[in-house]
Amino acid sequence: MKKALTAALTTALVVGAASTTFAAANPFSDVPMDHWAYDAVAQLADDGIVEGYGDGTYRGQTEITRYEMAQMVAKAMAKEDQVNAQQKAMIDRLAAEFSEELNNLGVRVANLESRIDNVNWTGKLNYTYEREKVDGFPAGTSNTLLFRLEPTATVNDHWKVKARLDASWDAKDDKGLDGDDKSRVQLKRAYAMGHYGITEIKAGLMPYTSEQTVVFDDTFTGFGVTVGKDQKLEATLLAGRDAGDNVRGINLNWRPTESLRLAGEYYSQSDLTGNRNIWGVGGTYTFSETANLSAGYWKNTNQDNNDLNRAYNVEFNYKGAEKENARSFGLFVAYRHLGAAVAVNQGFDAAVTGAKGWEIGGDYTFAKNVVGTLKYFDGKGIPAPNTKVNKFYGSLDYFF
């Protein structure tokens, strides 16, 4: 009975406590500046994740305060799906410090040690079927089996190292994608990522993605710096090489309201055939938790003014499959114009570079971590409007 009453009181304290946000300069007035957790507490309190007492104090000098701290950490842990990577690292460190108190309070922390382990592994097994048909040519099909591992290693409070390893198999010909009898593991990403306040730094073989993935959704060797990470105004600078091509770019994101995000970007790409100077503008308006509309326009200003040097994209999304939630689903419809001189390495599964038309699709979570996707593109060639182009894309993912 005593244990049950204690558990009930603990649950009420942890889950039901009123939420109060404090000033950024010193959210808990009696936390000493030289306390090891001061910076983490101050930042999380400023972000509205860690909560204190109604009088603006934290009272951090007695044993009971450690229990009170554990209550606040537990509430922060409950909000982990709302935090960014830097905030999660802070919560993990505080959870490790107060793990004993969390256990004594009856808050179950599943495999707490694994949360702060130096290396975390995620990945997926993916099967993809594609069929593309262009007027005047036989239809091309592919059946691909992909096994992917993505390790993340924690170096210290500021730095992590990330990688991606892919092993692909052509299920149609029962061979590796390079024609060998055995599939080979390829290193697709290997980069360091650091966080200092609202600044994020990446360096190495790293991913980079343009607005709405119209220009790039690729990997290159170089570095990128984001200033204002997750703030209303966010700027990213990048420079490097992609398959021998020099790439430089800047992307600006502005969030004037919770519903509206606006973006502007510029990319310069040079290779043996010449230079591309691509600028674009775009944005997303979120109507509700279940619906949003994205649109944008891009142009290559270094070449003639024709459809090959332009791209635009309009897409409406409804919901979206969540891999953790069985029976969740998403639908979308989009019109895409992807000129070949602008959509250099676009990230759409069914839409084809050098074509314009409609793409529709959806995804569905059959069971936890099992997601199926279907997409179809129906369009015409650029600049050959009499040439019909269509593509079917289907995939099944097992995440772990």
DADA-V155866 format. One record per residue. RES is the residue in three letters. PHI is phi as a letter, one per 20 degrees, with the letter a starting at -180 (999 if undefined). PSI is psi in whole degrees, 0 to 359 (none if undefined). D_LAST is the distance of its C-alpha to the last C-alpha in whole Angstrom. Layout:
res=RES phi=PHI psi=PSI d_last=D_LAST
res=RES phi=PHI psi=PSI d_last=D_LAST
This chain:
res=MET phi=999 psi=315 d_last=40
res=LYS phi=f psi=317 d_last=40
res=LYS phi=f psi=319 d_last=36
res=ALA phi=f psi=318 d_last=35
res=LEU phi=f psi=318 d_last=37
res=THR phi=f psi=316 d_last=36
res=ALA phi=f psi=321 d_last=32
res=ALA phi=f psi=316 d_last=34
res=LEU phi=f psi=320 d_last=36
res=THR phi=f psi=315 d_last=32
res=THR phi=f psi=319 d_last=30
res=ALA phi=f psi=320 d_last=33
res=LEU phi=f psi=316 d_last=33
res=VAL phi=f psi=316 d_last=30
res=VAL phi=e psi=326 d_last=29
res=GLY phi=e psi=0 d_last=33
res=ALA phi=f psi=144 d_last=34
res=ALA phi=f psi=145 d_last=36
res=SER phi=e psi=130 d_last=34
res=THR phi=c psi=132 d_last=36
res=THR phi=d psi=139 d_last=36
res=PHE phi=d psi=168 d_last=38
res=ALA phi=f psi=150 d_last=39
res=ALA phi=f psi=326 d_last=38
res=ALA phi=f psi=313 d_last=40
res=ASN phi=b psi=83 d_last=40
res=PRO phi=f psi=330 d_last=38
res=PHE phi=c psi=109 d_last=39
res=SER phi=f psi=339 d_last=43
res=ASP phi=d psi=18 d_last=43
res=VAL phi=e psi=119 d_last=40
res=PRO phi=f psi=146 d_last=42
res=MET phi=f psi=334 d_last=41
res=ASP phi=e psi=5 d_last=40
res=HIS phi=f psi=139 d_last=38
res=TRP phi=f psi=331 d_last=35
res=ALA phi=e psi=3 d_last=33
res=TYR phi=g psi=311 d_last=35
res=ASP phi=f psi=317 d_last=33
res=ALA phi=f psi=316 d_last=30
res=VAL phi=f psi=315 d_last=32
res=ALA phi=f psi=316 d_last=34
res=GLN phi=f psi=314 d_last=31
res=LEU phi=f psi=326 d_last=29
res=ALA phi=f psi=320 d_last=32
res=ASP phi=f psi=328 d_last=33
res=ASP phi=e psi=357 d_last=30
res=GLY phi=m psi=21 d_last=31
res=ILE phi=d psi=313 d_last=28
res=VAL phi=e psi=136 d_last=30
res=GLU phi=c psi=147 d_last=33
res=GLY phi=c psi=212 d_last=36
res=TYR phi=e psi=160 d_last=39
res=GLY phi=f psi=339 d_last=41
res=ASP phi=e psi=7 d_last=44
res=GLY phi=n psi=9 d_last=42
res=THR phi=d psi=167 d_last=42
res=TYR phi=c psi=333 d_last=39
res=ARG phi=l psi=65 d_last=41
res=GLY phi=e psi=28 d_last=39
res=GLN phi=d psi=352 d_last=42
res=THR phi=d psi=167 d_last=42
res=GLU phi=f psi=321 d_last=39
res=ILE phi=f psi=330 d_last=39
res=THR phi=f psi=327 d_last=38
res=ARG phi=f psi=323 d_last=35
res=TYR phi=f psi=319 d_last=34
res=GLU phi=f psi=323 d_last=35
res=MET phi=f psi=319 d_last=32
res=ALA phi=f psi=323 d_last=30
res=GLN phi=f psi=317 d_last=30
res=MET phi=f psi=322 d_last=30
res=VAL phi=f psi=320 d_last=27
res=ALA phi=f psi=319 d_last=25
res=LYS phi=f psi=323 d_last=26
res=ALA phi=f psi=321 d_last=24
res=MET phi=f psi=327 d_last=21
res=ALA phi=f psi=344 d_last=21
res=LYS phi=d psi=17 d_last=22
res=GLU phi=f psi=337 d_last=19
res=ASP phi=f psi=356 d_last=17
res=GLN phi=d psi=3 d_last=21
res=VAL phi=d psi=162 d_last=21
res=ASN phi=e psi=181 d_last=20
res=ALA phi=f psi=319 d_last=19
res=GLN phi=f psi=316 d_last=22
res=GLN phi=f psi=322 d_last=23
res=LYS phi=f psi=321 d_last=20
res=ALA phi=f psi=320 d_last=21
res=MET phi=f psi=314 d_last=24
res=ILE phi=f psi=319 d_last=23
res=ASP phi=f psi=318 d_last=21
res=ARG phi=f psi=318 d_last=24
res=LEU phi=f psi=321 d_last=26
res=ALA phi=f psi=323 d_last=24
res=ALA phi=f psi=319 d_last=24
res=GLU phi=f psi=321 d_last=28
res=PHE phi=d psi=28 d_last=28
res=SER phi=f psi=321 d_last=26
res=GLU phi=f psi=316 d_last=29
res=GLU phi=f psi=322 d_last=30
res=LEU phi=f psi=318 d_last=27
res=ASN phi=f psi=319 d_last=27
res=ASN phi=f psi=329 d_last=31
res=LEU phi=f psi=353 d_last=30
res=GLY phi=n psi=12 d_last=28
res=VAL phi=e psi=116 d_last=25
res=ARG phi=f psi=124 d_last=22
res=VAL phi=d psi=98 d_last=20
res=ALA phi=f psi=120 d_last=17
res=ASN phi=l psi=57 d_last=16
res=LEU phi=g psi=323 d_last=18
res=GLU phi=f psi=325 d_last=19
res=SER phi=f psi=337 d_last=15
res=ARG phi=f psi=330 d_last=15
res=ILE phi=d psi=18 d_last=18
res=ASP phi=f psi=153 d_last=17
res=ASN phi=f psi=330 d_last=18
res=VAL phi=c psi=129 d_last=15
res=ASN phi=d psi=132 d_last=11
res=TRP phi=d psi=131 d_last=8
res=THR phi=c psi=172 d_last=6
res=GLY phi=r psi=191 d_last=5
res=LYS phi=a psi=159 d_last=6
res=LEU phi=d psi=126 d_last=8
res=ASN phi=c psi=136 d_last=11
res=TYR phi=d psi=131 d_last=15
res=THR phi=c psi=135 d_last=18
res=TYR phi=c psi=132 d_last=21
res=GLU phi=c psi=141 d_last=24
res=ARG phi=c psi=120 d_last=28
res=GLU phi=c psi=134 d_last=30
res=LYS phi=c psi=125 d_last=34
res=VAL phi=d psi=133 d_last=37
res=ASP phi=g psi=132 d_last=40
res=GLY phi=n psi=356 d_last=42
res=PHE phi=c psi=149 d_last=39
res=PRO phi=f psi=151 d_last=37
res=ALA phi=f psi=139 d_last=34
res=GLY phi=d psi=134 d_last=31
res=THR phi=c psi=157 d_last=28
res=SER phi=b psi=144 d_last=25
res=ASN phi=c psi=116 d_last=22
res=THR phi=c psi=134 d_last=19
res=LEU phi=d psi=126 d_last=16
res=LEU phi=c psi=132 d_last=14
res=PHE phi=d psi=124 d_last=11
res=ARG phi=c psi=136 d_last=10
res=LEU phi=c psi=136 d_last=9
res=GLU phi=c psi=93 d_last=10
res=PRO phi=e psi=146 d_last=12
res=THR phi=c psi=120 d_last=14
res=ALA phi=d psi=129 d_last=17
res=THR phi=e psi=123 d_last=19
res=VAL phi=e psi=310 d_last=23
res=ASN phi=b psi=196 d_last=25
res=ASP phi=f psi=338 d_last=25
res=HIS phi=d psi=333 d_last=26
res=TRP phi=d psi=143 d_last=24
res=LYS phi=c psi=157 d_last=20
res=VAL phi=d psi=129 d_last=19
res=LYS phi=c psi=153 d_last=17
res=ALA phi=b psi=164 d_last=16
res=ARG phi=c psi=129 d_last=14
res=LEU phi=d psi=126 d_last=14
res=ASP phi=d psi=136 d_last=15
res=ALA phi=c psi=116 d_last=16
res=SER phi=d psi=149 d_last=17
res=TRP phi=c psi=131 d_last=19
res=ASP phi=e psi=101 d_last=22
res=ALA phi=f psi=337 d_last=22
res=LYS phi=f psi=313 d_last=25
res=ASP phi=e psi=0 d_last=27
res=ASP phi=l psi=44 d_last=25
res=LYS phi=c psi=165 d_last=25
res=GLY phi=f psi=158 d_last=23
res=LEU phi=f psi=340 d_last=24
res=ASP phi=e psi=8 d_last=26
res=GLY phi=n psi=353 d_last=28
res=ASP phi=f psi=162 d_last=28
res=ASP phi=f psi=341 d_last=27
res=LYS phi=c psi=144 d_last=24
res=SER phi=f psi=147 d_last=21
res=ARG phi=d psi=142 d_last=21
res=VAL phi=e psi=129 d_last=18
res=GLN phi=d psi=139 d_last=19
res=LEU phi=e psi=110 d_last=19
res=LYS phi=e psi=330 d_last=19
res=ARG phi=b psi=147 d_last=19
res=ALA phi=a psi=103 d_last=20
res=TYR phi=b psi=157 d_last=22
res=ALA phi=e psi=143 d_last=23
res=MET phi=c psi=123 d_last=22
res=GLY phi=c psi=147 d_last=25
res=HIS phi=c psi=128 d_last=26
res=TYR phi=c psi=97 d_last=29
res=GLY phi=m psi=240 d_last=30
res=ILE phi=d psi=17 d_last=30
res=THR phi=d psi=130 d_last=30
res=GLU phi=d psi=135 d_last=26
res=ILE phi=c psi=133 d_last=27
res=LYS phi=c psi=142 d_last=25
res=ALA phi=b psi=135 d_last=26
res=GLY phi=p psi=207 d_last=25
res=LEU phi=e psi=95 d_last=23
res=MET phi=c psi=156 d_last=22
res=PRO phi=f psi=150 d_last=21
res=TYR phi=b psi=138 d_last=24
res=THR phi=c psi=132 d_last=24
res=SER phi=e psi=173 d_last=27
res=GLU phi=g psi=122 d_last=28
res=GLN phi=l psi=17 d_last=26
res=THR phi=l psi=22 d_last=25
res=VAL phi=f psi=318 d_last=29
res=VAL phi=e psi=309 d_last=30
res=PHE phi=c psi=143 d_last=27
res=ASP phi=b psi=82 d_last=23
res=ASP phi=b psi=184 d_last=23
res=THR phi=c psi=138 d_last=23
res=PHE phi=b psi=165 d_last=26
res=THR phi=e psi=117 d_last=27
res=GLY phi=r psi=216 d_last=29
res=PHE phi=b psi=158 d_last=29
res=GLY phi=b psi=144 d_last=28
res=VAL phi=c psi=126 d_last=30
res=THR phi=d psi=124 d_last=29
res=VAL phi=d psi=133 d_last=32
res=GLY phi=n psi=33 d_last=31
res=LYS phi=g psi=125 d_last=28
res=ASP phi=m psi=21 d_last=27
res=GLN phi=e psi=178 d_last=30
res=LYS phi=f psi=321 d_last=33
res=LEU phi=d psi=122 d_last=34
res=GLU phi=c psi=132 d_last=31
res=ALA phi=c psi=135 d_last=32
res=THR phi=c psi=129 d_last=30
res=LEU phi=d psi=138 d_last=32
res=LEU phi=b psi=154 d_last=31
res=ALA phi=b psi=140 d_last=32
res=GLY phi=r psi=202 d_last=31
res=ARG phi=c psi=137 d_last=31
res=ASP phi=c psi=109 d_last=29
res=ALA phi=l psi=42 d_last=30
res=GLY phi=n psi=350 d_last=34
res=ASP phi=e psi=137 d_last=34
res=ASN phi=f psi=133 d_last=35
res=VAL phi=c psi=131 d_last=33
res=ARG phi=c psi=146 d_last=34
res=GLY phi=a psi=164 d_last=34
res=ILE phi=b psi=139 d_last=34
res=ASN phi=c psi=130 d_last=32
res=LEU phi=d psi=133 d_last=33
res=ASN phi=c psi=130 d_last=32
res=TRP phi=c psi=129 d_last=34
res=ARG phi=d psi=84 d_last=33
res=PRO phi=f psi=332 d_last=36
res=THR phi=c psi=172 d_last=35
res=GLU phi=f psi=336 d_last=32
res=SER phi=e psi=338 d_last=32
res=LEU phi=d psi=133 d_last=33
res=ARG phi=c psi=129 d_last=31
res=LEU phi=d psi=148 d_last=34
res=ALA phi=b psi=149 d_last=33
res=GLY phi=c psi=145 d_last=35
res=GLU phi=b psi=158 d_last=34
res=TYR phi=b psi=135 d_last=36
res=TYR phi=c psi=140 d_last=35
res=SER phi=c psi=124 d_last=37
res=GLN phi=c psi=130 d_last=36
res=SER phi=c psi=139 d_last=39
res=ASP phi=b psi=192 d_last=39
res=LEU phi=f psi=338 d_last=42
res=THR phi=e psi=350 d_last=42
res=GLY phi=p psi=199 d_last=43
res=ASN phi=d psi=149 d_last=41
res=ARG phi=c psi=128 d_last=39
res=ASN phi=d psi=106 d_last=40
res=ILE phi=d psi=126 d_last=37
res=TRP phi=c psi=156 d_last=38
res=GLY phi=b psi=159 d_last=36
res=VAL phi=c psi=149 d_last=36
res=GLY phi=a psi=182 d_last=33
res=GLY phi=a psi=170 d_last=32
res=THR phi=c psi=133 d_last=30
res=TYR phi=d psi=125 d_last=32
res=THR phi=e psi=114 d_last=30
res=PHE phi=f psi=321 d_last=32
res=SER phi=b psi=187 d_last=30
res=GLU phi=f psi=345 d_last=26
res=THR phi=d psi=356 d_last=25
res=ALA phi=b psi=140 d_last=27
res=ASN phi=b psi=159 d_last=28
res=LEU phi=c psi=129 d_last=30
res=SER phi=d psi=146 d_last=30
res=ALA phi=b psi=153 d_last=33
res=GLY phi=a psi=165 d_last=34
res=TYR phi=c psi=138 d_last=36
res=TRP phi=c psi=151 d_last=37
res=LYS phi=b psi=140 d_last=39
res=ASN phi=e psi=108 d_last=40
res=THR phi=e psi=357 d_last=43
res=ASN phi=e psi=1 d_last=44
res=GLN phi=c psi=181 d_last=45
res=ASP phi=g psi=155 d_last=47
res=ASN phi=e psi=87 d_last=47
res=ASN phi=b psi=179 d_last=45
res=ASP phi=f psi=334 d_last=42
res=LEU phi=f psi=336 d_last=40
res=ASN phi=d psi=19 d_last=41
res=ARG phi=c psi=154 d_last=39
res=ALA phi=b psi=143 d_last=36
res=TYR phi=b psi=158 d_last=35
res=ASN phi=b psi=132 d_last=32
res=VAL phi=c psi=126 d_last=32
res=GLU phi=b psi=133 d_last=29
res=PHE phi=d psi=129 d_last=29
res=ASN phi=d psi=138 d_last=26
res=TYR phi=c psi=119 d_last=25
res=LYS phi=l psi=211 d_last=22
res=GLY phi=r psi=137 d_last=19
res=ALA phi=f psi=131 d_last=16
res=GLU phi=d psi=121 d_last=14
res=LYS phi=f psi=335 d_last=10
res=GLU phi=e psi=342 d_last=10
res=ASN phi=d psi=109 d_last=14
res=ALA phi=f psi=144 d_last=15
res=ARG phi=m psi=8 d_last=18
res=SER phi=f psi=154 d_last=18
res=PHE phi=b psi=167 d_last=19
res=GLY phi=b psi=152 d_last=21
res=LEU phi=c psi=151 d_last=24
res=PHE phi=b psi=156 d_last=26
res=VAL phi=c psi=140 d_last=29
res=ALA phi=b psi=150 d_last=30
res=TYR phi=d psi=125 d_last=33
res=ARG phi=c psi=135 d_last=32
res=HIS phi=c psi=109 d_last=35
res=LEU phi=d psi=82 d_last=34
res=GLY phi=f psi=138 d_last=37
res=ALA phi=f psi=335 d_last=36
res=ALA phi=e psi=357 d_last=37
res=VAL phi=d psi=310 d_last=35
res=ALA phi=f psi=71 d_last=32
res=VAL phi=f psi=313 d_last=31
res=ASN phi=b psi=62 d_last=28
res=GLN phi=f psi=160 d_last=27
res=GLY phi=d psi=22 d_last=23
res=PHE phi=e psi=142 d_last=24
res=ASP phi=f psi=323 d_last=22
res=ALA phi=d psi=322 d_last=25
res=ALA phi=f psi=144 d_last=28
res=VAL phi=d psi=133 d_last=30
res=THR phi=f psi=138 d_last=32
res=GLY phi=n psi=21 d_last=36
res=ALA phi=b psi=163 d_last=35
res=LYS phi=c psi=143 d_last=36
res=GLY phi=r psi=194 d_last=35
res=TRP phi=e psi=140 d_last=33
res=GLU phi=c psi=131 d_last=29
res=ILE phi=c psi=158 d_last=27
res=GLY phi=r psi=182 d_last=24
res=GLY phi=a psi=167 d_last=21
res=ASP phi=c psi=158 d_last=18
res=TYR phi=b psi=136 d_last=17
res=THR phi=e psi=107 d_last=14
res=PHE phi=f psi=321 d_last=15
res=ALA phi=b psi=169 d_last=13
res=LYS phi=g psi=125 d_last=10
res=ASN phi=m psi=18 d_last=7
res=VAL phi=c psi=110 d_last=9
res=VAL phi=c psi=131 d_last=12
res=GLY phi=d psi=147 d_last=15
res=THR phi=c psi=136 d_last=17
res=LEU phi=c psi=135 d_last=21
res=LYS phi=b psi=149 d_last=24
res=TYR phi=b psi=135 d_last=27
res=PHE phi=d psi=132 d_last=30
res=ASP phi=c psi=113 d_last=33
res=GLY phi=b psi=194 d_last=36
res=LYS phi=c psi=156 d_last=39
res=GLY phi=f psi=156 d_last=39
res=ILE phi=c psi=121 d_last=40
res=PRO phi=d psi=40 d_last=43
res=ALA phi=d psi=81 d_last=44
res=PRO phi=f psi=345 d_last=43
res=ASN phi=e psi=355 d_last=45
res=THR phi=e psi=117 d_last=42
res=LYS phi=e psi=140 d_last=39
res=VAL phi=c psi=129 d_last=35
res=ASN phi=b psi=153 d_last=33
res=LYS phi=b psi=136 d_last=29
res=PHE phi=d psi=137 d_last=26
res=TYR phi=c psi=129 d_last=23
res=GLY phi=c psi=140 d_last=20
res=SER phi=b psi=157 d_last=16
res=LEU phi=c psi=124 d_last=13
res=ASP phi=d psi=136 d_last=10
res=TYR phi=d psi=108 d_last=7
res=PHE phi=e psi=149 d_last=4
res=PHE phi=b psi=none d_last=0
